[in-house]
Amino acid sequence: MSTYECVLIARQDISAAQAEALGETFAQIIRDNGGNVVKSEYWGLKTLAYKIKKNRKGHYIMLGLDSPPAAVAEMERNMSINEDVLRYLTVRVDALDATPSVMMQSRGERGERGERGGRRFDDRGPRPPRRSEPAPVSDEASA
């Protein structure tokens, strides 16, 4: 059997639970056709680079598959029929990585960075005075 990675983008209108259920639906199609889903990751609701079918955001789901090509073709056929799926991309890979993907690893980095040093607005000092009108021009400068 071949190994594949499939990433799909679901509409922003559905909930996160519905998006995960959608991923499970496609995983079940793979299982029914003799394949195996090695890993499944829900990456969350993310902003798209450009509008896709009038959507600005989408739920991203990644599936790591170990299945025959016929099972992947059936899954892709169902994805193209489903109105909740905006885009999908399936790529054949040499081996699947058992560790979490880069998208899942980036979620933990924010907590590891720590705080911004406890700075507050008041710590920067007083604001400079506002210029309400331009400075008057002296007679010497115009001569």
Accessible surface in RSA format (square Angstrom, percent):
REM  Atomic radii and reference values for relative SASA: ProtOr
REM  Chains: A
REM  Algorithm: Lee & Richards
REM  Probe-radius: 1.40
REM  Slices: 20
REM RES _ NUM      All-atoms   Total-Side   Main-Chain    Non-polar    All polar
REM                ABS   REL    ABS   REL    ABS   REL    ABS   REL    ABS   REL
RES MET A   1   150.87  78.1  70.59  46.7  80.28 191.1  78.05  66.4  72.82  96.5
RES SER A   2    20.17  17.0  15.92  21.2   4.26   9.8   4.09   8.7  16.08  22.5
RES THR A   3    27.72  19.7  25.77  26.1   1.95   4.6  24.21  32.5   3.50   5.3
RES TYR A   4    21.57  10.1  21.57  12.3   0.00   0.0  13.98  10.5   7.59   9.4
RES GLU A   5    55.20  31.7  53.62  40.6   1.58   3.8   4.35   8.4  50.85  41.5
RES CYS A   6     0.00   0.0   0.00   0.0   0.00   0.0   0.00   0.0   0.00   0.0
RES VAL A   7    41.48  27.3  39.43  35.7   2.05   4.9  39.43  34.3   2.05   5.6
RES LEU A   8     0.00   0.0   0.00   0.0   0.00   0.0   0.00   0.0   0.00   0.0
RES ILE A   9    20.54  11.7  20.54  15.3   0.00   0.0  20.54  14.8   0.00   0.0
RES ALA A  10     0.00   0.0   0.00   0.0   0.00   0.0   0.00   0.0   0.00   0.0
RES ARG A  11    62.21  26.1  62.21  31.7   0.00   0.0  16.81  23.0  45.39  27.5
RES GLN A  12    61.46  34.4  47.07  34.4  14.39  34.3   9.51  20.3  51.95  39.4
RES ASP A  13   101.50  71.1  64.17  63.9  37.32  88.3  27.15  63.9  74.35  74.1
RES ILE A  14    17.95  10.2  12.46   9.3   5.49  13.2  13.97  10.1   3.98  10.8
RES SER A  15    58.28  49.3  46.63  62.2  11.66  26.8  50.92 108.4   7.37  10.3
RES ALA A  16    46.93  43.2  41.40  63.9   5.54  12.6  41.40  58.3   5.54  14.7
RES ALA A  17    75.69  69.6  62.01  95.7  13.68  31.1  67.40  94.9   8.29  21.9
RES GLN A  18   104.21  58.3  97.67  71.4   6.54  15.6  34.61  73.7  69.60  52.8
RES ALA A  19     0.00   0.0   0.00   0.0   0.00   0.0   0.00   0.0   0.00   0.0
RES GLU A  20    90.60  52.0  81.13  61.4   9.47  22.5  25.04  48.4  65.56  53.5
RES ALA A  21    56.73  52.2  48.08  74.2   8.65  19.7  54.11  76.2   2.62   6.9
RES LEU A  22    17.05   9.5  14.43  10.3   2.61   6.6  16.60  11.7   0.44   1.2
RES GLY A  23     1.55   1.9   0.00   N/A   1.55   1.9   1.51   4.1   0.04   0.1
RES GLU A  24    91.25  52.4  87.93  66.5   3.32   7.9  49.17  95.1  42.08  34.4
RES THR A  25    71.92  51.2  65.36  66.3   6.56  15.6  48.54  65.2  23.38  35.3
RES PHE A  26     2.62   1.3   2.62   1.6   0.00   0.0   2.62   1.6   0.00   0.0
RES ALA A  27     1.72   1.6   1.72   2.7   0.00   0.0   1.72   2.4   0.00   0.0
RES GLN A  28    81.58  45.6  81.58  59.6   0.00   0.0  35.55  75.7  46.03  34.9
RES ILE A  29    29.11  16.6  28.15  21.0   0.96   2.3  29.11  21.0   0.00   0.0
RES ILE A  30     0.00   0.0   0.00   0.0   0.00   0.0   0.00   0.0   0.00   0.0
RES ARG A  31    99.30  41.7  81.81  41.7  17.49  41.6  42.93  58.7  56.38  34.2
RES ASP A  32   104.30  73.1  68.26  67.9  36.04  85.2  29.45  69.3  74.85  74.6
RES ASN A  33    64.02  44.1  44.97  43.5  19.05  45.9  13.81  33.2  50.21  48.5
RES GLY A  34    50.60  62.4   0.00   N/A  50.60  62.4  36.07  99.0  14.53  32.5
RES GLY A  35    12.83  15.8   0.00   N/A  12.83  15.8   0.47   1.3  12.36  27.7
RES ASN A  36    78.17  53.9  77.76  75.1   0.41   1.0  15.02  36.1  63.16  61.0
RES VAL A  37    21.32  14.0   3.28   3.0  18.03  43.4   3.28   2.9  18.03  48.9
RES VAL A  38    73.49  48.4  44.40  40.2  29.09  70.1  48.03  41.7  25.46  69.1
RES LYS A  39    31.00  15.1  24.01  14.7   6.99  16.6  27.57  24.8   3.43   3.7
RES SER A  40    71.86  60.7  40.91  54.6  30.95  71.3  23.17  49.3  48.69  68.2
RES GLU A  41    16.48   9.5  14.27  10.8   2.22   5.3  11.85  22.9   4.63   3.8
RES TYR A  42    42.57  19.9  33.57  19.1   9.00  23.4  30.77  23.1  11.79  14.5
RES TRP A  43    29.40  11.8  27.20  13.2   2.19   5.2  27.85  14.8   1.55   2.5
RES GLY A  44     8.77  10.8   0.00   N/A   8.77  10.8   8.77  24.1   0.00   0.0
RES LEU A  45    86.38  48.1  55.30  39.6  31.08  78.1  55.30  38.8  31.08  83.6
RES LYS A  46    70.49  34.4  65.47  40.2   5.02  12.0  29.80  26.8  40.69  43.3
RES THR A  47   100.29  71.3  75.57  76.6  24.72  58.9  54.32  73.0  45.97  69.5
RES LEU A  48    16.25   9.1   3.47   2.5  12.78  32.1   4.41   3.1  11.85  31.9
RES ALA A  49   106.43  97.9  55.03  84.9  51.40 116.9  67.77  95.4  38.66 102.4
RES TYR A  50   143.47  67.0 132.49  75.4  10.99  28.6 107.99  81.2  35.48  43.7
RES LYS A  51   114.62  55.9  92.76  56.9  21.86  52.0  44.88  40.4  69.74  74.3
RES ILE A  52     9.99   5.7   8.22   6.1   1.77   4.3   9.99   7.2   0.00   0.0
RES LYS A  53   137.59  67.1 104.77  64.3  32.82  78.1  82.36  74.1  55.23  58.8
RES LYS A  54   189.95  92.7 165.13 101.3  24.82  59.1 109.42  98.5  80.53  85.8
RES ASN A  55    11.34   7.8  11.34  11.0   0.00   0.0   0.00   0.0  11.34  11.0
RES ARG A  56   148.88  62.5 146.59  74.7   2.29   5.4  53.32  72.9  95.56  57.9
RES LYS A  57    89.44  43.6  89.44  54.9   0.00   0.0  36.66  33.0  52.78  56.2
RES GLY A  58     0.00   0.0   0.00   N/A   0.00   0.0   0.00   0.0   0.00   0.0
RES HIS A  59     8.11   4.4   8.11   5.6   0.00   0.0   7.39   7.6   0.72   0.8
RES TYR A  60    41.59  19.4  41.59  23.7   0.00   0.0  21.74  16.3  19.85  24.5
RES ILE A  61     3.81   2.2   3.81   2.8   0.00   0.0   3.81   2.7   0.00   0.0
RES MET A  62     5.63   2.9   5.63   3.7   0.00   0.0   5.63   4.8   0.00   0.0
RES LEU A  63     0.06   0.0   0.06   0.0   0.00   0.0   0.06   0.0   0.00   0.0
RES GLY A  64     0.00   0.0   0.00   N/A   0.00   0.0   0.00   0.0   0.00   0.0
RES LEU A  65     0.00   0.0   0.00   0.0   0.00   0.0   0.00   0.0   0.00   0.0
RES ASP A  66    39.10  27.4  39.10  38.9   0.00   0.0   1.37   3.2  37.73  37.6
RES SER A  67     0.00   0.0   0.00   0.0   0.00   0.0   0.00   0.0   0.00   0.0
RES PRO A  68    37.09  27.0  36.70  33.5   0.39   1.4  37.09  30.6   0.00   0.0
RES PRO A  69    84.92  61.9  80.78  73.6   4.14  15.1  81.57  67.3   3.35  20.8
RES ALA A  70    77.44  71.2  63.11  97.4  14.33  32.6  70.46  99.2   6.98  18.5
RES ALA A  71     0.39   0.4   0.00   0.0   0.39   0.9   0.16   0.2   0.23   0.6
RES VAL A  72     9.01   5.9   9.01   8.2   0.00   0.0   9.01   7.8   0.00   0.0
RES ALA A  73    59.40  54.6  50.06  77.2   9.35  21.3  53.65  75.6   5.75  15.2
RES GLU A  74    56.48  32.4  53.58  40.5   2.89   6.9  18.50  35.8  37.98  31.0
RES MET A  75     0.00   0.0   0.00   0.0   0.00   0.0   0.00   0.0   0.00   0.0
RES GLU A  76    48.37  27.8  47.55  36.0   0.82   2.0   6.18  12.0  42.19  34.4
RES ARG A  77   124.28  52.2 116.82  59.6   7.46  17.8  65.72  89.8  58.56  35.5
RES ASN A  78    37.37  25.8  34.59  33.4   2.78   6.7   4.17  10.0  33.20  32.1
RES MET A  79     1.67   0.9   0.00   0.0   1.67   4.0   0.00   0.0   1.67   2.2
RES SER A  80    74.08  62.6  40.01  53.4  34.08  78.5  34.29  73.0  39.80  55.8
RES ILE A  81   116.81  66.5  91.68  68.3  25.13  60.6  97.39  70.1  19.42  52.7
RES ASN A  82    43.53  30.0  31.69  30.6  11.84  28.5  12.19  29.3  31.34  30.3
RES GLU A  83   143.95  82.6 124.64  94.3  19.31  46.0  52.56 101.7  91.39  74.6
RES ASP A  84    31.78  22.3  31.78  31.6   0.00   0.0   0.00   0.0  31.78  31.7
RES VAL A  85     7.22   4.8   1.96   1.8   5.27  12.7   1.96   1.7   5.27  14.3
RES LEU A  86     8.59   4.8   1.03   0.7   7.56  19.0   1.21   0.9   7.37  19.8
RES ARG A  87   111.03  46.6 107.82  55.0   3.21   7.6  45.70  62.5  65.32  39.6
RES TYR A  88    78.93  36.8  56.33  32.0  22.60  58.8  33.06  24.8  45.87  56.5
RES LEU A  89   119.38  66.5 116.35  83.2   3.02   7.6 117.98  82.9   1.39   3.7
RES THR A  90    28.50  20.3   3.85   3.9  24.66  58.8   3.85   5.2  24.66  37.3
RES VAL A  91    72.04  47.4  68.78  62.3   3.25   7.8  72.04  62.6   0.00   0.0
RES ARG A  92   165.78  69.6 140.56  71.7  25.21  60.0  42.81  58.5 122.97  74.5
RES VAL A  93    38.60  25.4  28.79  26.1   9.81  23.6  34.49  30.0   4.11  11.2
RES ASP A  94   154.51 108.2 119.78 119.2  34.72  82.1  40.23  94.7 114.28 114.0
RES ALA A  95    79.42  73.0  58.34  90.0  21.08  48.0  60.84  85.7  18.58  49.2
RES LEU A  96    35.22  19.6   8.67   6.2  26.55  66.7   9.03   6.3  26.19  70.5
RES ASP A  97    85.12  59.6  78.95  78.6   6.17  14.6  32.61  76.8  52.51  52.4
RES ALA A  98    95.82  88.1  65.78 101.5  30.04  68.3  69.48  97.8  26.35  69.8
RES THR A  99    70.68  50.3  67.29  68.2   3.39   8.1  65.22  87.6   5.46   8.3
RES PRO A 100    76.21  55.5  70.45  64.2   5.77  21.0  73.12  60.4   3.10  19.2
RES SER A 101    21.67  18.3  12.89  17.2   8.78  20.2  21.67  46.2   0.00   0.0
RES VAL A 102   117.29  77.2 115.48 104.5   1.82   4.4 115.48 100.3   1.82   4.9
RES MET A 103    64.56  33.4  61.11  40.4   3.45   8.2  29.71  25.3  34.86  46.2
RES MET A 104    58.62  30.4  47.12  31.2  11.50  27.4  47.14  40.1  11.48  15.2
RES GLN A 105    93.89  52.5  79.63  58.2  14.25  33.9  33.72  71.8  60.17  45.6
RES SER A 106    51.73  43.7  43.52  58.1   8.20  18.9  30.45  64.8  21.28  29.8
RES ARG A 107   126.25  53.0 102.88  52.4  23.38  55.7  55.42  75.7  70.83  42.9
RES GLY A 108    40.66  50.1   0.00   N/A  40.66  50.1  35.89  98.5   4.77  10.7
RES GLU A 109   100.19  57.5  99.37  75.2   0.82   2.0  29.35  56.8  70.84  57.8
RES ARG A 110   189.74  79.7 178.77  91.1  10.97  26.1  52.25  71.4 137.49  83.3
RES GLY A 111    69.36  85.5   0.00   N/A  69.36  85.5  43.59 119.6  25.77  57.7
RES GLU A 112   147.11  84.5 110.82  83.8  36.29  86.4  51.37  99.4  95.74  78.2
RES ARG A 113   192.31  80.7 156.56  79.8  35.75  85.1  63.30  86.5 129.01  78.2
RES GLY A 114    50.42  62.2   0.00   N/A  50.42  62.2  32.03  87.9  18.39  41.2
RES GLU A 115   162.50  93.3 134.25 101.6  28.25  67.3  56.04 108.4 106.46  86.9
RES ARG A 116   196.90  82.7 172.98  88.2  23.92  57.0  84.60 115.6 112.30  68.1
RES GLY A 117    69.02  85.1   0.00   N/A  69.02  85.1  41.51 113.9  27.52  61.6
RES GLY A 118    61.36  75.7   0.00   N/A  61.36  75.7  42.94 117.8  18.42  41.2
RES ARG A 119   164.08  68.9 137.84  70.3  26.25  62.5  53.77  73.5 110.32  66.9
RES ARG A 120   155.46  65.3 143.43  73.1  12.02  28.6  65.49  89.5  89.97  54.5
RES PHE A 121   118.97  59.5 107.71  66.7  11.26  29.3 109.74  66.5   9.23  26.4
RES ASP A 122   100.55  70.4  78.31  77.9  22.24  52.6  27.86  65.6  72.69  72.5
RES ASP A 123    94.12  65.9  58.17  57.9  35.95  85.0  26.63  62.7  67.50  67.3
RES ARG A 124   170.34  71.5 133.35  68.0  36.99  88.1  64.75  88.5 105.59  64.0
RES GLY A 125    41.31  50.9   0.00   N/A  41.31  50.9  26.15  71.8  15.16  34.0
RES PRO A 126   134.92  98.3 105.11  95.8  29.81 108.4 116.83  96.5  18.09 112.4
RES ARG A 127   168.08  70.6 143.35  73.1  24.72  58.9  62.21  85.0 105.86  64.2
RES PRO A 128   111.07  80.9  95.21  86.8  15.85  57.6 102.29  84.5   8.77  54.5
RES PRO A 129   126.13  91.9 102.02  93.0  24.11  87.6 113.17  93.4  12.96  80.5
RES ARG A 130   209.88  88.1 178.45  91.0  31.43  74.8  75.26 102.9 134.62  81.6
RES ARG A 131   226.12  94.9 190.13  96.9  35.99  85.7  72.70  99.4 153.43  93.0
RES SER A 132   111.34  94.1  69.42  92.6  41.92  96.6  52.95 112.8  58.38  81.8
RES GLU A 133   130.86  75.1 116.99  88.5  13.87  33.0  37.23  72.0  93.63  76.4
RES PRO A 134   120.98  88.2 101.74  92.7  19.24  69.9 112.57  92.9   8.41  52.2
RES ALA A 135    87.50  80.5  62.51  96.5  24.99  56.9  67.83  95.5  19.67  52.1
RES PRO A 136   130.78  95.3 102.35  93.3  28.43 103.4 112.90  93.2  17.88 111.1
RES VAL A 137   121.09  79.7  90.77  82.2  30.32  73.1  95.29  82.8  25.80  70.0
RES SER A 138    67.23  56.8  54.38  72.6  12.85  29.6  49.83 106.1  17.39  24.4
RES ASP A 139   124.68  87.3 115.74 115.2   8.94  21.1  35.75  84.1  88.93  88.7
RES GLU A 140   157.17  90.2 136.85 103.5  20.32  48.4  56.40 109.1 100.77  82.3
RES ALA A 141    79.96  73.5  40.19  62.0  39.76  90.5  52.74  74.3  27.21  72.1
RES SER A 142    90.13  76.2  50.38  67.2  39.75  91.6  44.15  94.0  45.99  64.4
RES ALA A 143   120.32 110.6  52.51  81.0  67.81 154.3  86.12 121.3  34.19  90.6
END  Absolute sums over single chains surface
CHAIN  1 A    10487.7       8245.4       2242.3       5559.3       4928.4
END  Absolute sums over all chains
TOTAL         10487.7       8245.4       2242.3       5559.3       4928.4
